[in-house]
């Protein structure tokens, strides 16, 4: 399956792109997708946590991705 993946903030710098197409197998969960990302882009381990949104809605780890989904990788936000 082909998943359009968008990166924001520091994650853009860590992977070297703001958008990538990532191929995953069918029945891949958000949790599995995070593992795929960390394997392909080990630099992502440099941040403690990040949120995942699928099709513009925050997703839980057990959500199963579908072909053509758009996944956003959103780093923690800080500031004041």
N, C-alpha and C positions, 0 to 999 in steps of 0.2 A: 504494500500500500504506500501511496505517496502522501506525505504529510507536509504541508507548508508550515514552516516554523519561523516565527518572528522573535527577534531578540531585542530587549530594551535595556537602557542604562548600561551598567558595567558588563552585563552579559554580552552586549555587542562587541565590546573591546576584547573580552575573553575568547570569543569564538572567531573574531575577525570578520564578522558579517552581521547585517541587520536582518537578513532573511535567507533561509536555506530550505531546500527540499530534502526531506529525510525519508528514506524508505524503511518501513517496518513490516513485520509479518502481521497477518490477520489476527484479531483478538488481542492486540497489544493494549495493555492498560496504561494509564498515565504513569503509574509507578514503574512499569517496564520501560516506558518511553524515557523517563528520567535516567534510568540505568544506561540506555542506549546513548543518551546525550553525554553522560559522564564518561562512558567508554570512548566515544569519538572525540570528546573535547574535555580532557582531564583537567583543564584549567578551571572548569566550572566548580571543581571541588574547593577552589579558593574562596568561595562565598558560602556562608553558613546555610542559607536556605533561599529558595526562590519559589514564587507561586507559578502555577500553570493555569492558563485560561484556554479553553477550547471553544472556538467559535464565539469569542467575546464574552464567555461566562467562566468564572472561576470553577475549576474542576477538582474533584477528589481523586485520590490515587486509584480508586477502583473503577473509574470510568473507562470504558472500552472505546478506543479510537476507531473512527471509520475513514475509509478512503476519501480524500479531499478535505478532511478537517483542517482547520487553521489553528495551530497551537502557538500561544504566546508564552514566552519565558520572561517572567517579571521579577526583577531582583527586589530585595527589601528597600524600602524608601526611608530615608532619614532626612532630618532637617528640623527647622524650628520656626 
